[in-house]
């Protein structure tokens, strides 16, 4: 996976585990947006295939907070999820 403008405004490549690729493919099957892997979901997941913008920072934070809570994690950050 290519990460653009990462820390220090540098691009880098990181490996993508097969299990992660499988999970991403399954997630895409839910919305099937033609361009975005993580579309904005203001209209709900059923409307995500019509989204014009990607999931924003607030949407990522809300999702991570919910996942951490569902998993029973006390320290909630992208690194713990």
C-alpha positions in Angstrom: 0.0 0.0 0.0 1.3 3.4 -0.9 0.9 6.0 1.9 1.1 9.5 0.5 2.3 12.5 2.5 3.0 10.4 5.6 5.1 11.6 8.5 7.6 14.2 7.3 5.5 14.7 4.1 7.1 11.6 2.6 5.5 8.9 0.6 6.2 5.3 1.7 5.1 1.8 1.0 3.8 -0.6 3.7 2.9 -4.3 3.4 -0.8 -5.3 3.4 -1.5 -8.6 5.1 -3.7 -11.0 3.2 -6.3 -10.9 6.0 -6.5 -7.2 5.7 -7.0 -7.3 2.0 -9.8 -9.8 2.4 -11.5 -7.6 5.0 -11.2 -4.5 2.7 -12.7 -6.5 -0.2 -15.6 -7.6 1.9 -16.2 -4.1 3.1 -16.2 -2.8 -0.5 -18.8 -5.4 -1.4 -21.2 -3.6 1.1 -21.1 -0.3 -0.8 -19.5 -1.0 -4.2 -18.5 2.7 -4.8 -16.8 2.9 -8.2 -13.9 5.1 -6.9 -13.8 5.3 -3.1 -12.9 2.5 -0.7 -14.1 4.6 2.3 -16.9 6.8 1.0 -18.6 9.4 3.1 -21.6 7.7 4.8 -23.8 10.7 5.8 -26.7 8.9 4.1 -25.9 5.6 5.7 -24.1 2.6 4.3 -26.9 2.0 1.8 -26.3 5.5 0.2 -22.5 5.2 0.3 -22.3 4.1 -3.3 -23.5 7.6 -4.3 -21.1 9.5 -2.1 -19.1 12.2 -3.7 -16.5 12.6 -1.0 -14.3 10.2 1.0 -14.9 9.5 4.7 -13.7 12.5 6.6 -11.6 12.8 9.7 -14.6 13.0 12.0 -16.1 9.9 10.4 -12.9 8.0 11.0 -12.7 9.1 14.6 -16.3 8.2 15.3 -15.8 4.8 13.7 -12.6 4.1 15.7 -14.2 5.2 18.9 -17.1 2.8 18.3 -14.9 -0.2 17.4 -12.7 0.4 20.4 -15.7 0.5 22.7 -17.2 -2.7 21.1 -13.8 -4.4 21.6 -13.7 -3.3 25.3 -10.5 -1.3 24.7 -9.8 1.3 27.4 -7.1 3.2 25.5 -8.7 4.3 22.3 -6.4 5.3 19.4 -5.9 4.2 15.8 -2.8 2.3 17.0 -4.7 0.2 19.6 -7.4 -0.7 17.1 
